[in-house]
Amino acid sequence: MTTELPAVAPAVTAELVAALSPRLRKRLDAGIAKLADRPVVRDGDTVRITVDDEGSALELHAPEGAVADAAAIRCGCLLAPDCLHRAAAASAAPVADPTETVEVPVPDAPTPKASTAVSAPAPPPGPASDDSAPPPQLAAAEAVFAATAAVLDAGTDGSGAVLQAELLRAAHTARLAGLPRAATAAVSVVTGLRAARAADPAFRLAGLVTALSETLYVAHRVPLATGPELTGLRGTGRQPYAPNGSLRLYGLFSEPVLTASGYAGAVTWTADTEGRLYTVSDVAPGGAGRAVGAADRAVRIGDTALTHRELSRAGLAVSGATVSPTGRLGAGAGVRAVRASGADWRAEPLERLWTVPVAEQVGRALGGGADLLFLEVTLVGAVREAAGDCLLAECGGVPVRLTAAHDHPALPHRDNLRLLAAARGSRLRVITRLTPAPHARAQLLATEHPTISGSRVDLGLDRLHHADLPVPAPAAAVPAPEEAPLHLLRRRVEQAASGGRRVLAFPGSSAADVRRLHRHGLGTAGDVLDELLGAAAQRSRDAFGRLLPADTGRFARVWLTAARYTDEVDRTLCAAAWGG
């Protein structure tokens, strides 16, 4: 049902949940589950749900694709408007994030550079200030930190709709106070929680950890930062498109988009004659069906009738182009675009993307630039990991693990990866997305065809067949990568995000793990692990010996230290693994 509902603004969900009586709040999660079994009918901008056997209907009115006001959710049951149904529907719907890229040409502004495969893009602009944050921002940051700490204390299983609504309220407050980065991060946490609780195939625990870490970090630093650091922590709410003149673009590949927040579609990547990267996207509320079919829809730029699938192999001549700071092409009324010839990956101008040293590409990605890697690899085989089969390859003497970009069964990533594992010995150019890890690891997005010269395969859209594969070379022994035991700390960070503070508070000794970390030169990791487990177990008592509530703020700060430390060590080891 989630993919059929319109997105709901965070403030709306927070308002409806806050209006519930304590008794109804306790029943909210059960109400959401019950609502999921009810039929949903869309009629233009209105979505109707039959909420009971008497035919009472709940309506969500979204004239611009999202519900922006609590009054736009109406229920016909006898208890309305104070019923559970309105809050349950808002809590079940995707979260609308007001942060978006809007086409507002600024003639006097400098033309922004698109994301490039040669150098990292400049950080997004923000309000300049040499002073500390004003009181409204301090209060908003404190609210975001407290709400996120409560979620971390409870874990995914304990973070039901009520805790989620509190975090959405804090996110809305942060946006009003001029902290869009904190607001966006908080919404990402709620999205991750909902995906985890719904057992969504798109959910990744590592993604939730990243969202929690980002939210806590921004909220923690805002009261302490000044000048450029504070500007970066505030973030930018809307990124305007700016004029970019005429562009000659060459298609690289297309990839499907299917998010846990209820959005789906396709993004096509292109490059200009200098190797700068630009994207054309078609992403809107929807599910797997929209992700599968979006590649065959016409791209929304100019008058061209090219589909995303066709553009990934062809070219585009654009005049009056407008571009966002992230390289996304605008589709305003003044933009003109016509089909042009494409280019092979082994011919200019696309050839140059593969000539950039791999270590330099990895450094750019780790530094905040485009995270695509253009690699030439030899397929070695496959290895089974906890998350599924992983394709093994060799790239310039570096062993690389190539993983599926998405596990949803409607998308062909996993099946294609499994077939490519049988093409041992094939030397191919591929496009991947870097996955920071202690070893060389990346998501496989597109590849040259194993047997058809000049052809290529978009792993998320095209399907390989056994007949497409060459006769495999003999299997070779693949040594397991030697890694520092940072996972001993990382798994505790992830356990807390999943199971909450209480999971780390269980009796047990971490002495062996701490000693192992020290033996491998990770003494700081051992100290951080000790501190994390200690903070989880610490409970004070009052004068009568009764346990006081846990200090969720202290635990959140210690957990944040562990998460940030693990992330930084991962980045350092990642750069070293790729030869940096």
C-alpha positions as CSV (number, residue, x, y, z in Angstrom):
1,M,0.0,0.0,0.0
2,T,2.9,2.4,0.7
3,T,3.8,2.8,-2.9
4,E,0.2,3.7,-3.8
5,L,-0.1,6.5,-1.3
6,P,1.0,10.1,-2.0
7,A,3.9,11.4,0.0
8,V,3.0,13.3,3.2
9,A,4.9,16.3,4.5
10,P,6.7,15.6,7.8
11,A,4.8,18.4,9.6
12,V,1.5,16.8,8.7
13,T,2.4,13.4,10.1
14,A,3.8,14.9,13.3
15,E,0.6,17.0,13.8
16,L,-1.8,14.1,13.3
17,V,0.1,11.8,15.6
18,A,0.5,14.5,18.3
19,A,-3.3,15.0,18.3
20,L,-4.0,11.4,19.2
21,S,-4.9,10.5,22.8
22,P,-2.4,8.4,24.7
23,R,-4.7,5.4,24.2
24,L,-4.8,5.8,20.5
25,R,-1.0,6.3,20.3
26,K,-0.5,2.9,21.8
27,R,-2.7,1.5,19.0
28,L,-1.1,3.4,16.1
29,D,1.3,0.7,14.9
30,A,-1.4,-1.9,14.9
31,G,-3.6,0.6,13.0
32,I,-1.0,1.1,10.3
33,A,-0.7,-2.7,9.8
34,K,-4.5,-3.0,9.6
35,L,-4.7,-0.2,7.1
36,A,-2.1,-1.9,4.9
37,D,-4.7,-4.6,4.1
38,R,-7.3,-2.2,2.9
39,P,-7.9,-1.5,-0.8
40,V,-6.6,1.7,-2.3
41,V,-8.2,3.6,-5.2
42,R,-6.6,6.6,-6.9
43,D,-8.9,9.2,-8.6
44,G,-6.8,12.0,-10.0
45,D,-5.2,13.9,-7.1
46,T,-7.2,12.0,-4.5
47,V,-6.4,8.6,-3.0
48,R,-9.3,6.7,-1.2
49,I,-8.9,3.9,1.3
50,T,-11.9,1.9,2.7
51,V,-11.1,1.8,6.4
52,D,-13.9,-0.5,7.7
53,D,-16.5,-3.0,6.7
54,E,-19.2,-0.3,6.7
55,G,-17.6,1.4,3.8
56,S,-16.2,4.4,5.6
57,A,-13.6,6.1,3.4
58,L,-10.3,7.9,4.1
59,E,-9.2,10.4,1.5
60,L,-5.8,11.9,1.0
61,H,-5.8,14.9,-1.3
62,A,-2.4,15.7,-3.0
63,P,-2.9,18.3,-5.7
64,E,0.8,18.7,-6.3
65,G,1.8,15.1,-5.6
66,A,2.2,15.4,-1.9
67,V,-0.1,16.1,1.1
68,A,0.9,19.4,2.5
69,D,-1.8,20.1,5.1
70,A,-3.5,17.9,7.8
71,A,-6.9,19.0,6.5
72,A,-6.1,17.3,3.2
73,I,-6.5,13.9,5.0
74,R,-10.2,13.4,5.7
75,C,-11.9,10.4,7.2
76,G,-15.6,9.4,7.0
77,C,-15.7,7.2,10.1
78,L,-17.8,8.1,13.2
79,L,-14.8,9.2,15.3
80,A,-13.3,11.6,12.7
81,P,-11.5,13.9,12.8
82,D,-10.0,12.5,16.1
83,C,-9.8,8.9,14.7
84,L,-6.7,6.8,14.4
85,H,-7.1,6.4,10.6
86,R,-5.8,9.8,9.6
87,A,-2.6,9.4,11.6
88,A,-2.2,5.8,10.5
89,A,-2.4,6.8,6.8
90,A,0.1,9.6,7.2
91,S,2.5,7.3,9.0
92,A,2.2,4.7,6.3
93,A,2.7,7.0,3.4
94,P,6.1,8.0,2.0
95,V,7.7,11.1,3.6
96,A,7.7,14.2,1.4
97,D,11.0,15.9,1.5
98,P,10.6,19.6,0.6
99,T,14.3,19.8,-0.4
100,E,14.3,19.7,-4.2
101,T,16.1,21.1,-7.2
102,V,14.0,23.8,-8.8
103,E,14.6,25.6,-12.1
104,V,15.3,29.2,-11.3
105,P,17.8,30.6,-13.8
106,V,20.1,33.2,-12.3
107,P,21.7,35.2,-15.1
108,D,24.1,37.1,-12.9
109,A,25.3,34.1,-11.0
110,P,28.4,32.2,-12.1
111,T,27.7,29.1,-14.2
112,P,28.1,26.0,-12.0
113,K,30.2,23.1,-13.1
114,A,28.6,19.7,-13.5
115,S,30.0,16.8,-11.5
116,T,33.1,15.7,-13.3
117,A,35.2,12.5,-13.5
118,V,38.3,14.6,-13.2
119,S,37.9,16.8,-10.2
120,A,35.5,16.9,-7.2
121,P,32.6,19.4,-7.4
122,A,32.6,22.5,-5.2
123,P,30.5,22.2,-1.9
124,P,26.9,23.4,-2.2
125,P,26.4,27.1,-1.4
126,G,24.9,28.1,1.9
127,P,24.3,31.2,4.0
128,A,27.6,32.7,4.9
129,S,28.2,33.5,8.5
130,D,31.1,34.0,10.8
131,D,29.0,33.9,13.9
132,S,27.6,31.0,15.9
133,A,24.2,29.6,15.3
134,P,21.2,31.8,16.6
135,P,19.0,30.5,19.3
136,P,16.2,29.1,17.0
137,Q,18.8,26.9,15.3
138,L,20.3,25.8,18.6
139,A,16.9,24.8,19.8
140,A,16.1,23.0,16.5
141,A,19.5,21.1,16.6
142,E,18.9,20.1,20.2
143,A,15.4,18.8,19.3
144,V,16.8,16.8,16.3
145,F,19.5,15.3,18.5
146,A,17.1,14.3,21.3
147,A,14.6,12.7,18.9
148,T,17.4,10.8,17.0
149,A,18.9,9.7,20.3
150,A,15.5,8.3,21.3
151,V,15.3,6.3,18.1
152,L,18.8,5.0,18.6
153,D,18.0,3.9,22.1
154,A,14.9,2.0,20.9
155,G,16.4,0.5,17.7
156,T,14.4,-0.3,14.6
157,D,12.0,-2.7,16.4
158,G,11.2,-0.2,19.1
159,S,10.9,2.9,16.9
160,G,7.3,2.8,15.9
161,A,5.1,5.5,14.4
162,V,5.1,7.7,17.6
163,L,8.9,8.0,17.8
164,Q,9.1,8.5,14.0
165,A,6.6,11.3,14.3
166,E,8.7,13.0,17.0
167,L,11.7,12.9,14.7
168,L,9.6,14.2,11.8
169,R,8.4,17.1,14.0
170,A,12.1,17.8,14.8
171,A,12.9,17.7,11.1
172,H,10.2,20.2,10.3
173,T,11.4,22.5,13.1
174,A,14.9,22.3,11.8
175,R,13.8,23.2,8.2
176,L,11.9,26.2,9.5
177,A,15.0,27.2,11.5
178,G,17.2,27.2,8.4
179,L,18.8,23.7,9.0
180,P,17.9,21.8,5.8
181,R,20.8,19.4,6.1
182,A,19.7,18.2,9.5
183,A,16.0,18.1,8.4
184,T,16.9,16.0,5.3
185,A,19.1,13.6,7.3
186,A,16.3,13.1,9.9
187,V,13.8,12.3,7.2
188,S,16.3,9.7,5.9
189,V,16.3,8.1,9.3
190,V,12.5,7.8,9.3
191,T,12.6,6.4,5.8
192,G,15.1,3.8,6.9
193,L,13.1,2.8,10.0
194,R,10.0,2.3,8.0
195,A,11.9,0.2,5.4
196,A,13.4,-2.0,8.2
197,R,10.1,-2.5,10.0
198,A,8.4,-3.4,6.7
199,A,11.2,-5.9,5.7
200,D,11.6,-3.9,2.5
201,P,14.1,-5.7,0.1
202,A,15.6,-2.2,-0.5
203,F,16.6,-1.8,3.2
204,R,20.3,-1.8,4.1
205,L,21.3,-1.6,7.7
206,A,24.5,0.2,6.6
207,G,22.3,2.9,5.1
208,L,20.4,3.4,8.3
209,V,23.7,3.7,10.2
210,T,24.9,6.3,7.8
211,A,21.6,8.3,8.2
212,L,21.7,8.1,12.0
213,S,25.4,9.1,12.1
214,E,24.8,12.1,9.7
215,T,21.8,13.3,11.7
216,L,23.5,13.1,15.1
217,Y,26.7,14.6,13.8
218,V,25.0,17.7,12.2
219,A,22.8,18.2,15.3
220,H,25.8,17.8,17.6
221,R,28.1,20.2,15.7
222,V,25.7,23.0,15.0
223,P,25.9,24.5,18.5
224,L,29.7,24.3,18.4
225,A,30.5,25.4,14.9
226,T,31.1,28.9,13.4
227,G,32.0,30.3,10.0
228,P,32.4,28.0,7.0
229,E,31.8,24.9,9.1
230,L,28.5,26.2,10.3
231,T,27.5,27.1,6.8
232,G,28.2,23.6,5.7
233,L,26.3,22.1,8.6
234,R,23.3,24.3,7.8
235,G,23.2,23.0,4.2
236,T,21.1,24.3,1.4
237,G,17.3,23.9,1.0
238,R,16.8,24.3,-2.7
239,Q,19.5,24.0,-5.3
240,P,18.6,26.2,-8.3
241,Y,19.4,25.3,-11.9
242,A,21.6,27.8,-13.7
243,P,22.2,28.5,-17.4
244,N,24.9,26.4,-19.0
245,G,24.7,27.3,-22.6
246,S,25.0,24.6,-25.2
247,L,26.0,21.0,-24.5
248,R,27.0,18.0,-26.6
249,L,26.4,14.9,-24.6
250,Y,27.1,11.2,-25.1
251,G,25.1,8.5,-23.3
252,L,26.9,6.3,-20.8
253,F,24.3,4.1,-19.1
254,S,20.9,4.1,-17.4
255,E,20.0,2.7,-14.0
256,P,16.7,2.1,-12.3
257,V,15.8,4.0,-9.1
258,L,13.8,2.2,-6.4
259,T,13.9,3.7,-3.0
260,A,12.6,2.6,0.4
261,S,10.8,6.0,0.6
262,G,8.4,5.1,-2.2
263,Y,10.0,6.7,-5.2
264,A,11.0,5.0,-8.4
265,G,12.1,5.7,-11.9
266,A,15.3,5.9,-14.0
267,V,18.4,8.0,-14.2
268,T,20.5,8.2,-17.4
269,W,24.2,9.3,-17.1
270,T,25.9,11.2,-19.9
271,A,29.2,12.9,-20.5
272,D,30.3,15.9,-22.5
273,T,33.4,16.2,-24.6
274,E,35.5,17.1,-21.6
275,G,34.4,14.1,-19.5
276,R,32.0,16.0,-17.2
277,L,29.1,14.0,-16.1
278,Y,25.4,15.0,-16.4
279,T,22.2,13.2,-15.5
280,V,18.7,13.1,-16.9
281,S,16.2,11.7,-14.4
282,D,12.6,10.6,-14.2
283,V,11.8,9.8,-10.6
284,A,8.4,10.0,-9.0
285,P,6.3,8.2,-6.3
286,G,5.9,4.6,-7.3
287,G,7.1,1.1,-6.9
288,A,9.0,-1.6,-8.7
289,G,6.7,-1.4,-11.8
290,R,7.6,2.2,-12.3
291,A,11.3,1.4,-11.9
292,V,11.2,-1.3,-14.5
293,G,9.2,0.7,-17.0
294,A,10.8,4.1,-16.7
295,A,13.7,3.2,-19.0
296,D,11.3,3.0,-21.9
297,R,9.7,6.5,-21.2
298,A,10.8,9.5,-23.2
299,V,13.4,11.7,-21.4
300,R,11.9,14.9,-20.2
301,I,14.2,17.4,-21.8
302,G,13.5,19.6,-24.9
303,D,11.4,18.1,-27.7
304,T,13.4,14.9,-28.0
305,A,11.5,11.6,-28.2
306,L,14.5,9.5,-27.0
307,T,13.8,7.1,-24.2
308,H,16.2,6.6,-21.3
309,R,17.3,3.3,-22.7
310,E,18.0,4.9,-26.1
311,L,19.8,7.9,-24.7
312,S,22.2,5.6,-22.8
313,R,23.5,4.5,-26.2
314,A,22.9,7.7,-28.2
315,G,23.8,11.3,-27.8
316,L,22.1,14.6,-27.2
317,A,22.6,18.2,-28.5
318,V,21.2,20.7,-26.0
319,S,20.9,24.4,-26.3
320,G,19.7,26.8,-23.6
321,A,20.8,24.1,-21.1
322,T,20.2,24.5,-17.4
323,V,22.1,22.5,-14.8
324,S,21.9,21.9,-11.1
325,P,25.1,21.9,-8.9
326,T,25.0,18.1,-9.0
327,G,25.0,17.9,-12.8
328,R,21.3,17.3,-13.3
329,L,19.9,18.7,-16.5
330,G,16.8,20.9,-16.3
331,A,13.7,20.6,-18.5
332,G,12.5,24.1,-18.6
333,A,10.5,25.7,-21.4
334,G,13.6,27.4,-22.8
335,V,15.6,24.2,-23.2
336,R,16.0,22.6,-26.6
337,A,17.4,19.2,-27.2
338,V,17.7,16.9,-30.3
339,R,19.0,13.4,-30.8
340,A,22.7,13.1,-31.9
341,S,25.1,10.3,-32.4
342,G,26.5,8.5,-29.5
343,A,30.0,7.1,-28.8
344,D,31.5,3.8,-27.9
345,W,33.1,3.4,-24.5
346,R,36.4,2.7,-26.3
347,A,36.2,5.8,-28.5
348,E,36.6,9.5,-27.7
349,P,35.2,11.4,-25.8
350,L,34.1,8.5,-23.5
351,E,37.4,6.7,-23.7
352,R,39.0,9.4,-21.5
353,L,36.8,8.3,-18.5
354,W,38.7,5.0,-18.3
355,T,42.2,6.7,-18.6
356,V,41.9,8.4,-15.2
357,P,44.0,6.3,-12.7
358,V,41.8,4.2,-10.5
359,A,43.4,5.6,-7.2
360,E,42.6,9.1,-8.4
361,Q,38.9,8.2,-9.2
362,V,38.6,6.6,-5.7
363,G,40.1,9.6,-4.1
364,R,37.7,11.9,-5.9
365,A,34.7,9.8,-4.7
366,L,35.9,9.6,-1.1
367,G,36.4,13.4,-1.2
368,G,32.7,14.0,-2.0
369,G,32.9,14.1,-5.8
370,A,31.1,11.8,-8.3
371,D,31.1,8.3,-6.9
372,L,31.2,6.5,-10.2
373,L,34.3,4.4,-11.0
374,F,35.3,3.6,-14.6
375,L,37.3,0.4,-14.5
376,E,38.8,-2.2,-16.8
377,V,38.6,-5.6,-15.1
378,T,39.1,-9.3,-15.7
379,L,36.4,-11.5,-14.2
380,V,37.7,-14.1,-11.9
381,G,34.7,-15.9,-10.4
382,A,32.3,-15.5,-7.5
383,V,32.2,-15.8,-3.8
384,R,29.2,-16.1,-1.5
385,E,28.7,-13.5,1.1
386,A,26.0,-13.0,3.7
387,A,24.2,-10.6,1.4
388,G,24.4,-12.9,-1.6
389,D,26.8,-13.8,-4.4
390,C,29.6,-11.3,-5.1
391,L,31.5,-11.1,-8.4
392,L,35.2,-11.3,-8.1
393,A,37.4,-9.4,-10.5
394,E,41.0,-8.1,-11.0
395,C,41.7,-4.5,-11.8
396,G,45.3,-3.5,-12.4
397,G,46.5,-6.1,-9.9
398,V,43.9,-5.2,-7.3
399,P,41.3,-7.8,-6.3
400,V,37.9,-6.2,-6.5
401,R,34.5,-7.4,-5.2
402,L,31.6,-6.3,-7.5
403,T,28.2,-6.4,-5.9
404,A,24.6,-6.0,-7.1
405,A,23.3,-2.4,-6.9
406,H,19.8,-3.6,-5.9
407,D,18.3,-6.8,-4.6
408,H,14.7,-6.3,-5.6
409,P,13.5,-9.4,-7.5
410,A,11.8,-7.2,-10.2
411,L,15.2,-5.8,-11.2
412,P,17.8,-8.0,-13.0
413,H,20.9,-6.9,-11.0
414,R,21.3,-10.1,-9.1
415,D,20.6,-12.5,-12.0
416,N,23.0,-10.6,-14.2
417,L,25.7,-10.7,-11.6
418,R,25.2,-14.5,-11.2
419,L,25.6,-15.0,-15.0
420,L,28.7,-12.9,-15.3
421,A,30.3,-15.0,-12.6
422,A,30.4,-17.8,-15.2
423,A,32.3,-15.6,-17.7
424,R,35.6,-16.1,-16.0
425,G,38.6,-14.7,-17.9
426,S,36.6,-12.0,-19.7
427,R,38.3,-8.6,-19.8
428,L,35.7,-5.9,-19.8
429,R,35.2,-2.2,-19.2
430,V,32.6,-1.6,-16.5
431,I,31.0,1.3,-14.7
432,T,30.6,0.9,-10.9
433,R,29.7,2.9,-7.8
434,L,32.3,2.9,-5.0
435,T,31.4,1.2,-1.8
436,P,33.7,2.4,1.0
437,A,35.1,-0.8,2.7
438,P,38.4,-2.0,4.0
439,H,38.9,-3.9,0.7
440,A,38.3,-2.8,-3.0
441,R,34.5,-3.0,-3.4
442,A,31.9,-1.4,-5.7
443,Q,28.4,-1.9,-7.1
444,L,28.3,-3.0,-10.7
445,L,26.1,-0.8,-12.8
446,A,27.0,-1.4,-16.4
447,T,29.4,-3.5,-18.4
448,E,30.6,-4.2,-21.9
449,H,28.8,-7.2,-23.4
450,P,30.9,-10.3,-22.8
451,T,30.7,-11.6,-26.4
452,I,29.2,-8.8,-28.6
453,S,31.9,-6.2,-29.5
454,G,30.7,-2.6,-29.1
455,S,27.6,-3.6,-27.2
456,R,27.0,-2.9,-23.5
457,V,24.6,-4.0,-20.8
458,D,22.9,-1.9,-18.1
459,L,22.8,-4.3,-15.3
460,G,19.6,-2.9,-13.7
461,L,17.6,-2.8,-17.0
462,D,18.9,-5.4,-19.5
463,R,18.9,-9.1,-18.9
464,L,21.8,-11.4,-19.9
465,H,21.2,-15.0,-21.0
466,H,23.4,-18.1,-20.9
467,A,23.8,-17.8,-24.7
468,D,25.4,-14.4,-24.2
469,L,28.3,-15.8,-22.3
470,P,31.7,-17.0,-23.6
471,V,33.3,-20.4,-22.7
472,P,34.6,-19.8,-19.1
473,A,38.2,-20.0,-18.3
474,P,39.3,-22.6,-15.7
475,A,38.4,-21.5,-12.1
476,A,41.2,-20.1,-10.1
477,A,41.6,-20.1,-6.4
478,V,40.6,-16.7,-5.0
479,P,42.3,-15.7,-1.8
480,A,40.2,-14.0,0.8
481,P,41.2,-10.4,1.4
482,E,43.2,-9.8,4.5
483,E,41.4,-7.1,6.6
484,A,42.0,-5.4,9.9
485,P,39.3,-6.6,12.3
486,L,37.5,-3.3,12.3
487,H,34.3,-5.4,12.0
488,L,34.5,-6.1,15.7
489,L,33.5,-2.4,16.3
490,R,31.4,-2.0,13.2
491,R,29.0,-4.8,14.1
492,R,28.4,-3.3,17.5
493,V,27.6,0.0,15.9
494,E,25.1,-1.8,13.6
495,Q,23.7,-3.9,16.4
496,A,22.8,-0.7,18.3
497,A,21.1,0.8,15.2
498,S,19.1,-2.4,14.8
499,G,18.4,-3.6,18.3
500,G,18.8,-0.5,20.3
501,R,21.0,0.3,23.3
502,R,19.7,-2.7,25.3
503,V,21.3,-5.1,22.9
504,L,24.8,-3.8,23.8
505,A,23.9,-3.7,27.5
506,F,23.6,-7.5,27.8
507,P,26.1,-9.0,30.2
508,G,29.3,-10.3,28.5
509,S,33.0,-9.5,28.1
510,S,34.5,-7.6,25.2
511,A,38.1,-8.2,26.5
512,A,38.9,-10.6,23.7
513,D,37.7,-8.3,21.0
514,V,39.6,-5.3,22.5
515,R,42.8,-7.4,22.7
516,R,42.4,-8.4,19.1
517,L,41.9,-4.8,17.9
518,H,45.0,-3.8,19.9
519,R,47.1,-6.6,18.3
520,H,46.2,-5.3,14.8
521,G,47.2,-1.7,15.7
522,L,43.6,-0.5,16.3
523,G,44.0,0.5,19.9
524,T,41.7,3.5,19.5
525,A,39.0,1.1,18.1
526,G,39.4,-1.0,21.2
527,D,39.0,2.0,23.5
528,V,36.0,3.2,21.6
529,L,34.4,-0.3,21.8
530,D,34.9,-0.4,25.6
531,E,33.4,3.1,25.9
532,L,30.4,2.1,23.7
533,L,29.6,-1.0,25.7
534,G,30.0,0.9,29.0
535,A,27.7,3.7,27.9
536,A,25.1,1.1,26.9
537,A,25.1,-0.7,30.2
538,Q,25.4,2.4,32.5
539,R,22.3,3.1,34.6
540,S,22.1,5.3,37.6
541,R,19.9,4.9,40.7
542,D,18.0,7.3,42.8
543,A,18.2,7.7,46.6
544,F,15.9,4.7,47.0
545,G,17.9,2.4,44.8
546,R,15.5,2.6,41.9
547,L,16.9,2.6,38.3
548,L,16.7,5.9,36.6
549,P,16.0,6.3,32.9
550,A,19.1,5.7,30.7
551,D,21.1,8.7,29.6
552,T,20.1,8.4,25.9
553,G,22.1,11.6,25.0
554,R,25.4,10.2,26.4
555,F,24.9,6.9,24.6
556,A,24.1,8.7,21.4
557,R,27.3,10.7,21.6
558,V,29.5,7.7,22.3
559,W,27.7,5.7,19.5
560,L,28.3,8.7,17.2
561,T,32.0,8.6,18.0
562,A,32.2,4.9,17.2
563,A,30.3,5.3,13.9
564,R,32.4,8.3,12.8
565,Y,35.6,6.6,13.7
566,T,34.6,3.4,11.9
567,D,33.7,5.4,8.8
568,E,36.9,7.3,8.7
569,V,39.0,4.2,9.1
570,D,37.0,2.5,6.4
571,R,37.7,5.4,4.1
572,T,41.4,5.3,4.8
573,L,41.6,1.5,4.3
574,C,39.4,1.8,1.2
575,A,41.9,4.3,-0.4
576,A,44.8,2.0,0.5
577,A,43.0,-1.1,-0.9
578,W,42.6,0.6,-4.3
579,G,46.2,1.6,-4.4
580,G,45.8,5.2,-3.1
